[in-house]
Amino acid sequence: MATTTSTAPNQSKIVGIYLDAVTFQSITEETFSNLAQLEINADPVEQRLVCSLKRQVKTKKIKLKSR
């Protein structure tokens, strides 16, 4: 599992986090909590990705990992 998200120059952090979480079906608790801060300045599309991640964590499609 990737622990750090590398993003292309034109790719937002939220998109990178989303792609990693969906690909590996897991996200660290730290990264998941950081989404709240990133969501503040997110555009509407990024906000939808954050909502989708939250929903998938809630329904356990994506697992929260402690590290």
C-alpha positions in Angstrom: 0.0 0.0 0.0 1.2 3.5 -0.8 1.8 5.5 2.3 2.4 8.8 0.6 0.5 10.3 -2.3 2.5 11.5 -5.2 0.5 13.8 -7.5 1.2 15.0 -11.0 1.7 18.7 -11.2 -1.9 19.3 -12.4 -3.5 16.8 -10.0 -4.9 17.9 -6.6 -4.1 16.2 -3.4 -7.7 15.2 -3.0 -7.7 13.4 -6.4 -4.4 11.6 -5.4 -5.8 10.5 -2.1 -9.1 9.4 -3.7 -7.2 7.4 -6.4 -5.0 5.7 -3.8 -7.9 4.9 -1.5 -10.0 3.4 -4.3 -7.1 1.5 -5.8 -5.9 -0.1 -2.5 -9.3 -0.1 -0.8 -7.8 1.5 2.3 -6.8 4.8 3.7 -4.9 5.7 6.8 -6.7 7.4 9.6 -4.3 10.4 9.4 -5.0 10.9 5.7 -8.7 10.5 6.2 -8.7 13.1 8.9 -6.6 15.5 6.7 -9.4 15.4 4.1 -11.5 17.7 6.3 -8.8 20.4 6.1 -8.4 19.9 2.3 -12.2 20.0 1.8 -12.3 23.6 3.0 -10.6 24.9 -0.2 -11.9 22.2 -2.5 -13.8 22.9 -5.7 -17.2 21.2 -6.2 -15.8 18.2 -8.0 -13.2 17.6 -5.2 -15.9 18.0 -2.6 -17.9 15.2 -4.3 -14.8 13.0 -4.2 -14.4 13.7 -0.4 -18.1 12.8 0.1 -17.7 9.6 -1.9 -14.6 8.6 0.2 -16.5 9.3 3.4 -19.4 7.2 2.2 -17.2 4.4 1.2 -15.4 4.4 4.5 -18.8 4.4 6.3 -20.0 1.5 4.3 -16.6 -0.3 4.8 -15.9 -0.5 1.1 -12.6 1.3 2.0 -10.9 0.3 5.2 -9.4 2.7 7.7 -5.8 1.7 8.6 -4.0 3.0 11.7 -0.7 3.1 9.7 
